Amino acid sequence: MKVWKFTISNGKVSAGPKQRRAITIDGCNEPFKGRFWCPSRKWFLSEPCPFEDRNECRNFKIMCGIL
């Protein structure tokens, strides 16, 4: 049984057996079928993340304790 996997590495987005060039530099808010990838949560969100980049996301988690 295969497990479908979404990964971002070396500027490429892999969704199962398909690959394409990444649109974002750090993988945050990478669009996929109407959803947006969150590398911190390792899951898709229904709307784009409000943070500018992963550093801003990390700072928010440090200050607030959760995302």
C-alpha positions in Angstrom: 0.0 0.0 0.0 1.4 3.4 -1.0 1.1 6.5 1.1 0.7 9.8 -0.8 3.4 12.3 0.3 3.8 16.0 -0.3 7.4 17.3 -0.1 9.4 20.4 -1.0 13.1 20.1 -1.6 15.7 21.6 -4.0 13.2 24.0 -5.5 10.8 21.2 -6.5 7.4 20.3 -5.2 6.5 16.6 -5.2 2.9 15.5 -4.7 2.9 11.7 -4.9 4.5 10.7 -8.2 4.1 14.2 -9.8 6.7 17.0 -9.6 6.8 20.7 -10.5 9.0 23.7 -9.8 8.3 25.4 -6.4 6.7 28.8 -6.5 7.8 30.0 -3.1 11.4 30.1 -1.7 10.8 28.4 1.7 7.7 26.3 1.0 5.3 28.4 3.0 1.9 28.9 1.3 2.9 26.7 -1.6 -0.4 26.3 -3.5 -1.8 22.9 -4.4 -5.3 22.3 -5.6 -6.9 25.4 -3.9 -5.1 24.8 -0.6 -1.8 26.2 0.8 1.0 24.1 2.3 2.2 24.9 5.9 5.6 23.4 6.5 5.3 24.1 10.3 2.1 22.1 10.6 3.0 19.8 7.7 -0.6 20.1 6.4 -2.7 22.1 4.0 -4.6 25.2 5.0 -7.8 26.5 3.3 -6.4 30.1 3.1 -2.9 31.5 2.9 -0.9 31.9 6.1 -0.7 35.5 7.4 3.0 35.3 8.1 5.5 36.7 5.6 8.0 33.8 6.0 9.1 30.9 8.3 11.1 33.2 10.6 8.0 35.3 11.3 6.0 32.1 12.0 8.8 30.8 14.4 8.8 34.1 16.2 5.1 34.0 16.7 5.3 30.4 18.1 8.1 31.5 20.5 6.1 34.4 21.8 2.7 32.7 22.0 3.7 29.1 22.6 1.4 27.7 19.8 0.6 28.3 16.2 
